[in-house]
Amino acid sequence: MESKIKNSSTPGIVYSCYHKKSKGGEHFVSEHVLTYQISGTLTLSDGAKEYEHKEGALKLLTRNQLLRFTKNPPEYENLNRFPFTWTRKP
């Protein structure tokens, strides 16, 4: 799996790019995340339901959940997305 993740100068904004299909994995979402799918498809599963995020999708992921994911770039292109996170202040 090849990936490029670039942190912008603004905290909480990340650019994520994948060149090959990701077999998937698991990620614990500790903070709310708003994600915009620029290209490709991102499939998420919370164990009860599967969610497919296609190009142009804007989704809010709520905090404190474990998600399984598969990242599928379009043929001959990259999977690109921008996730925005919010950090709770104590």
N, C-alpha and C positions, 0 to 999 in steps of 0.2 A: 504494500500500500504506500503510495506516495502522497504526501500532503504538504501544504504550505499554510501556515497560520501566521497572520501578521497582526500584531497589536497596533492599533492606531494611537495617536497622541492623546485621544480622549479615553479615560478609564472606562471599562465596561463595554467597549465596542471592539469586536474582533472580526477579521475577515478570514473565512475558512475556504480552502480550495482543495479539491481532491481530483487526481488525474485518473485513478483506477477505481473500480468497484471495491468498496470496503466490505469485507465479509460480515462486518457488524461487530457489535460489542455491547457493553453496558455502561451507562453513565448515571451517576446520582446527581440530580438537579437540586443544588442546595439553595439557589436563589431564583427568583422569577427571571425568565428569559423570553424576550421578544425576538423572533427570528424571521428574516426575510429570505426566501429561497430565490436566488437569482437565476440559477439553471440547475438541471438535473432533478433527481427525486431523492427525498429523505424519508425513509419509513421508520416510524417509531412505534413501539409497543409497550404498554404499561402492564401487560399480563392479562388484562381483561379485554382490551380493544387495540386494534392496529390503526395507526393514523398515517396517511400518505401525504407528504408535502411536495407538491409539484411546483414547477417554475411559476413564479409570481405570487406564491403563497406567503401570507403574513400570519404567523401563529404565535400565541402566547403559551409558554410552558410554565406551569406553576411550580413553585419550589417544593422541596421535600418529597421527591418521588424518584424511583428507580426506573429508567427507561432502557429498553433494548433498541438498537438502531442498525440500519443498513443504509449506506450512502451509495447512490447509483448516479455517476456522471452520465450525461448524454453521450452518444457515440461520437467519437472524434472531438469531444470538447471536455471541459472541466466542470465539476460540480462546484458551484459557488454559492455562498450564503453569508449573511451578516447576522450574527447573534448579538443582541444588546442585553446586558444584564444590569440589575439593580442590586445594590448592596444595602442591607438593613443596617442602620446605625444603632449601636447599643444604647 
